[in-house]
Every structure is written in C-alpha cells, then in structure tokens.
C-alpha cells in the first residue's frame, strides 16, 4: 500500500488552543517541553495524515497495523478498539491510538504474545515525568534524535524512534537488544516503564479527552506532531551501547534488569489454559463475573484483577496461561506475579461473600471463602482431568450394591491378609533421607520452637542448603534438591529480604540456586489442607489431591510449611482434629513422593522450660507429635549456659539456641546442635530509610570446650599453688578460701574479689567463675585434683577440701590451646593467654 493524501482526515492541520480558544497550526509554537529551536519547527509538516504516518513506520505492513479511535465521553472501552485496517476509523475529533507491534494475521485480541514483528521503540511522558535535559545530554553523546515528537497533552510528549530495520519476534538476539533498550530507558529515568510489545500509543492527530484535561481546560486538548525527522532511524546495538556501555552484550539479563517475558514466566510449562476445561483459578474468575475469552490455544484473556491501577482501561493485557500461571503486560502490573493476581481475586471473592452475607443476599456458589472455592474446584478439576464421569460413579455404586465391595468399610469381600516373605536385606531399598536424619521422602517431619527464636531463619538456611547441596549448617543434603518454602505469615517482600540476607552471609549466588527454590506467602497463596465441615466432619480430600498434583508437577523434593497452624482451622487441642490434619499431610507427602516439614509453635509452658517438656512442649494436642516420623525442638540458651560458655554483653545470649531431636522413629536420636542468629545488613538504604535493613541469619556455633582451652601447664600451676597454701583450700564456692581463687590466679582469670556476691560482679567475672567451676570438675574427674573430707569446726558437719592428685603429665596431653578471648582478664594479650 502506498501513502495517500486522499486519506487525510484533516485533523492534523489545525487545532484550537484550549486556553485561548484560538486556532493554532502545526507549524506554530508547540506546548513547551524544553526549549525548541526555530530550526526544529521547519521539520514539522503542516499536515501528516494517519495513513502517511503509519506508512512511514510500517511500510507495506500498514494495512495490518491495529488502530483505535473513540470520541470524548465516559471511558467505555469494550468495543472501542477496532483491529486491522483500522486507519479509516481515525477521526479528527476522537482519541486516536495505534499498536506499536505488528500482530499476526490470526490474532483476535491484542497481546504481546501475538506480536510477530517490531518496528520502533519510544519514550513516554517527556516533560511531565522525565526532564528533557537528560535526553539532551544523551543526544550530545551521539544518541539518535527521535523520528517523531508527539505532543499528547500540554507540557507532555511521546518520542518515537523508528528502527533502521524491523525485528522479527523469531530473532532472539535482536529481540533481546530491543528489550535491553526499552528496559534501560525506564531504569535510567528516560521514560516511564514500557514493557509491552503490543502497547497502544497516541497517533499525532485528534484529541486527548482524559478527565483531568476536561476538568482543567473545559474541553479536550489537541494531540499533534511537534517534530518530524523522517530520515532518522535508530540502530539498536548503537543505542544499547550508549545507554549501558560498550560491554552490554557480556552482561547477564539480571544485570541488565531484564524481566521475564510472558513466555519465560511460564518456565518449562506449555501454555495450556483451556476455557472448555477451566482451571480452579479461572473458575474463580468466572464466579466473579469476569468475562473470559480463549484468544488462542493455551491463552485465556480476562479483565485484569489490578485494573484499577491501570492508567487507562483499554485491553488489559491480562491472561491465564495454564498450570495456574497468570500475567499482565500492562506497565502498572510489571511488579506483580501469579500469587499477587490470585490474592487479588481471592480478596475480591471474600469481600463479595462478606457483603452478600451482611445484606442477606444469596452467596456466590462454590464455597463461603475463596480458599474453599479453590479447594472444591481443584477436586472437580482433578476428577475431570482423569476422566471420572457420572457413569463411572454409578458403576462403583452398583458394585457396592452387588456386594463386590464392602459398602461400609471400603474393603473388598475377597480381601485376605498379605503374607510376609523374608528376603535378603541387601534387596530392601534404603530409606530416602533428603536432609540429615530429619527429612525423609514420603514422610512428615516436625520442627517445634518458641516464637521469635529463629525457626523461620533456620528453615530458610536449611532450604538453601538443600537447594545448593551445600552443608551450610553441618548437614549434608543428598544432592541439589527442589524445595518449596511456604510461609503463611510473612509477606513475600519480607521473605525476599530474609532469603537474600542468608545468601549474602553464605556467599550463595543465583547460579547456586538455579530454578530449584520456590517461595510463596500465605498472604498471596493461602493453603488450607483441612477445614471443618458440617456437623464437625473434616474435609481434606480436595486440598490434598490438588496440592499433591502441584508438588508432583513441580517435582518438589521438600515442602516446608511455616507455620503449621495456618494450614487448617481446626481446634489445636482436639486430638481427633490434629490426627485428621496430620493424616492429610501424610497423604500429601506419600502421594507427591516428597518430604514435608511442618514448623510449629510451643505452648506457654514449653516456652518457659523447653528442656523439661522437650518435644511435648509443642502447642496443642499430643497426637500431632505421635503422627510424625521425626520431630526436633529448639531451646533458647539458658542463663546458666550463657555463664558456662562465656556469652555475655555486648553479645546477647538470646541469639543462641539448641536444636534437639525429640522424636526419631526411623533413625537413632542425634546430639543437640548449637546455632546462633547473626545480623546481616542488606545495604538497601534509601533517602527516606538511609540505614536500610538488617536481617537475622542462622549459623552454626560451637561452645568452647574445657579440653580445648586448658593446658597441662595450667593444672601444674594449680597443683603448685595448692601445695604452697598454708591450708588446703575449700571446695565450697561460698568459702573465703575457695579453691577457685587459686585456679583463677593460676590460669589468669578474673573471678572478682574474694567473698563477692553475684550481683556485685561483672558478667565477665561471673562467666569466669563458671569456667573455673568447669576446670575444677574436669580435674577432679581426671584425678589431677582430689576431694578430701575433713571435720568441720566446733563440731559442725564435715567439709570438703581440694588436694593435689596425680601429676598432670600422667594423664593430660599438652595441646597448647589458648584461653577463649571472652574469658581473659582485661588487658590480657594472645601471648599472655598462651603463657597462661
């Protein structure tokens, strides 16, 4: 098709200034966006018809470019967009748009996935949101000037660069170059973000009748061409080099800020959305009255759940892609992911049901809440996928009636117990442990902890250990595992902080993680494995089936549920109810062939004394503990342990805790492991929050050992001091001649003045006393020192004194280890410690 002046609708020749109501030609002064030179206006045509404008960009493809045109008035977008060969619809009194990408001939809805060729890139909101001075500096470096500058409203322009040669959507290298340029414009503040390949932008003709301009000027404002450089063309590689540096090709997509495209968001899964067999989330959208449309195989478009945030209410670009995935190509939705869209739809459903219930109106069918609706829909969808029909159900009922199956028990009449046959032990497959002796495939494990101790930080570190295959906390994973971490309490941005902080602490990179870590928040993706039904019955099967299918499809090795309480709404103190929940999770683990770790809280009594109650300090009914195969519990460091290990200010004993095995049906119980939480800064400060965030990360910690902090010479000096004493020193710490004072002097520890009381001593002195008590206990046990009873004074009961035992050299090797720094007296150097 050749450009034709006869198609000129005349709308670009003259406009009326909304402030003065006087005619203005295109060659007259435009609304200022920066200062225009007089020479620039010479390149502005007095008239450029819509067809001429499109032909300059798209050439022979002009007849296939989608345009739209609608008059002023309320925004009633459906039916206003006209599709291919639409230039004839453009009117001088309308809002006129064109689609920047060439859509395929069989497309019926505008979407990025339907674009087959790209001809341009553009920058938006120049003058209102973007300072033109930024562009002038870039032009001075050799960046090409735009082919068109279009004034879309007073003080606001859209600049368009036509490419030197079109980019086919099949040309991966050049498509990446185009994405690099577009993303860079947004990231560098040179344009509003422009992520959509099929975006509509205004043509340089007609009007802009947005409500804010109607209110300000009392009439629509003109849209016009203010600069035209018909020969100007943009080389993508040259533009990318000026924006990002000459080495931009060597940078990763992540470094360049490239977001996943629509196709990559679906990962390795094909687009499978089918309106004839809608997935549960699509059924929820239908229940809300959303108009769904099958635009192509595997893609179902609908009204975006975030439509209120769209700057315009045109075709939204929102689509269901199958396998539960959703995306929206609108600029205002680029930060949103599938869980965000699902959360929005769930909140809308729940709000709708709440309103109906309050007004006494009938509820929407399918469930009182969105979670219940999705669980039921998942059950029905699963049955449809595997072909369960009404006839099959009737046949099963007929077999029951005929006595072929036990009607009440579900046990076939011909059932017989299975006879055991002994086989060689080497032929029995080993248990499939995936992490230490805590997590095993096909079984449920439990982690119990007081609140605020570090259980969520611990499971994050364990998840990263399993994903990377690295023994971050001392346990060796069986390999690089696929882990789904689901947190029912924290929002996704908080999970991002905590996981990132853990990666920073351990030096974990994106390459280490790969695609093996999946993270969701219960705020976006609620999971209710069991709900109470009518008459107190428990309903679990729909959720179990759906969750097991999801886990198998994603090939998940370990599912972490944190916390357990958010996955059911049953009474925690009811043993029958907790048995039902535990049984549901066992079914999930068994059917999906994965390990399930449930994170649980302790009771008030358990929080006060975790050692005394152990694993049975867990909150609620004890049947939960009985139902799992492995259970661990966390215990905060006690005051006595803090003194024993020399943990005192400025350090905080509350950062230290033990992980202990409370139950292990499939392996011998292990020893307790000490861990501590350390603060890791994210260096993400802003002008408003200059300090940024610090997150807690769990790491292993080894308590100081007496055997590793004392030497033969220490004992020798203590024995010499006892021999030199006038009387044998007392064992009792309350005595003024306590042997501990001699030990402290011999090894160089400060235990406070003789006869002082604990409140009068510093934390370091109390810790030193605890260390001295340990030394005394070890040396008495080894025979280096001896407890000897002697009569008390004035007929009082006998007391114990400490005497010299075997010479130190006979039982203790010299390892020359130094004293721990936390236990040295003030001013003691490393050399002093070695000498001690």
C-alpha positions, 0 to 999 in steps of 0.5 A: 500500500502506498501513502495517500493524501486522499486519506487525510482526515484533516485533523492534523492541520489545525487545532484550537488552543484550549486556553485561548480558544484560538486556532493554532497550526502545526507549524506554530509554537508547540506546548513547551517541553524544553526549549525548541529551536526555530530550526526544529519547527521547519521539520514539522509538516503542516499536515501528516495524515494517519495513513502517511504516518503509519506508512512511514513506520510500517511500510507495506505492513500498514494495512495490518497495523491495529488502530483505535479511535473513540470520541470524548465521553465516559471511558467505555472501552469494550468495543472501542478498539477496532483491529486491522485496517483500522486507519479509516476509523481515525477521526479528527475529533476522537482519541486516536491510538495505534499498536506499536507491534505488528500482530499476526494475521490470526490474532483476535485480541491484542497481546504481546504474545501475538506480536510477530514483528517490531518496528520502533521503540519510544519514550513516554511522558517527556516533560511531565515525568522525565526532564528533557535535559537528560535526553539532551545530554544523551543526544550530545553523546551521539544518541539518535534524535527521535523520528517523531515528537508527539505532543499528547497533552500540554507540557507532555510528549511521546518520542518515537524512534523508528528502527533502521530495520524491523525485528522479527519476534523469531530473532532472539538476539535482536529481540533481546537488544530491543528489550535491553533498550526499552528496559534501560530507558525506564531504569535510567529515568528516560521514560516511564516503564514500557514493557509491552510489545503490543502497547497502544500509543497516541497517533499525532492527530485528534484529541486527548479527552482524559478527565483531568484535561476536561476538568482543567481546560473545559474541553479536550486538548489537541494531540499533534506532531511537534517534530518530524525527522523522517530520515532518522532511524535508530540502530539498536546495538548503537543505542544499547551501547550508549545507554549501558556501555560498550560491554552490554552484550557480556552482561547477564539479563539480571544485570541488565534488569531484564524481566521475564517475558510472558513466555519465560514466566511460564518456565518449562510449562506449555501454555495450556489454559483451556476455557472448555476445561477451566482451571480452579483459578479461572473458575474463580474468575468466572464466579466473579463475573469476569468475562473470559475469552480463549484468544488462542490455544493455551491463552485465556484473556480476562479483565485484569484483577489490578485494573484499577491501577491501570492508567487507562482501561483499554485491553488489559493485557491480562491472561491465564496461561495454564498450570495456574500461571497468570500475567499482565503486560500492562506497565502498572502490573510489571511488579506483580506475579501469579500469587499477587493476581490470585490474592487479588481475586481471592480478596475480591471473592471474600469481600463479595461473600462478606457483603452478600452475607451482611445484606442477606443476599444469596452467596456466590456458589462454590464455597463461603471463602475463596480458599474453599472455592479453590479447594472444591474446584481443584477436586472437580478439576482433578476428577475431570482431568482423569476422566471420572464421569457420572457413569463411572460413579454409578458403576462403583455404586452398583458394585457396592450394591452387588456386594463386590465391595464392602459398602461400609468399610471400603474393603473388598469381600475377597480381601485376605491378609498379605503374607510376609516373605523374608528376603535378603536385606541387601534387596530392601531399598534404603530409606530416602533421607533428603536432609540429615536424619530429619527429612525423609521422602514420603514422610512428615517431619516436625520442627517445634520452637518458641516464637521469635527464636529463629525457626523461620531463619533456620528453615530458610538456611536449611532450604538453601542448603538443600537447594545448593547441596551445600552443608551450610549448617553441618548437614549434608543434603543428598544432592541439589534438591527442589524445595518449596518454602511456604510461609503463611505469615510473612509477606513475600517482600519480607521473605525476599529480604530474609532469603537474600540476607542468608545468601549474602552471609553464605556467599550463595549466588543465583547460579547456586540456586538455579530454578530449584527454590520456590517461595510463596506467602500465605498472604498471596497463596493461602493453603488450607489442607483441612477445614471443618465441615458440617456437623464437625466432619473434616474435609481434606480430600480436595486440598490434598489431591490438588496440592499433591498434583502441584508438588508432583508437577513441580517435582518438589523434593521438600515442602516446608510449611511455616507455620503449621497452624495456618494450614487448617482451622481446626481446634489445636487441642482436639486430638481427633482434629490434629490426627485428621490434619496430620493424616492429610499431610501424610497423604500429601507427602506419600502421594507427591513422593516428597518430604514435608516439614511442618514448623510449629509453635510451643505452648506457654509452658514449653516456652518457659522450660523447653528442656523439661517438656522437650518435644511435648512442649509443642502447642496443642494436642499430643497426637500431632507429635505421635503422627510424625516420623521425626520431630526436633525442638529448639531451646533458647540458651539458658542463663546458666549456659550463657555463664558456662560458655562465656556469652555475655554483653555486648553479645546477647545470649538470646541469639543462641539456641539448641536444636534437639531431636525429640522424636526419631522413629526411623533413625537413632536420636542425634546430639543437640546442635548449637546455632546462633542468629547473626545480623546481616545488613542488606545495604538497601538504604534509601533517602527516606530509610538511609540505614536500610535493613538488617536481617537475622541469619542462622549459623552454626556455633560451637561452645568452647570446650574445657579440653580445648582451652586448658593446658597441662601447664595450667593444672601444674600451676594449680597443683603448685599453688595448692601445695604452697597454701598454708591450708588446703583450700575449700571446695565450697564456692561460698568459702573465703578460701575457695579453691577457685581463687587459686585456679583463677590466679593460676590460669589468669582469670578474673573471678572478682574479689574474694567473698563477692556476691553475684550481683556485685560482679561483672558478667565477665567475672561471673562467666569466669567463675563458671569456667573455673567451676568447669576446670575444677570438675574436669580435674577432679574427674581426671584425678589431677585434683582430689576431694578430701573430707575433713571435720568441720569446726566446733563440731559442725558437719564435715567439709570438703577440701581440694588436694593435689592428685596425680601429676598432670603429665600422667594423664593430660596431653599438652595441646597448647590451646589458648584461653577463649578471648571472652574469658581473659582478664582485661588487658590480657594479650594472645601471648599472655593467654598462651603463657597462661 
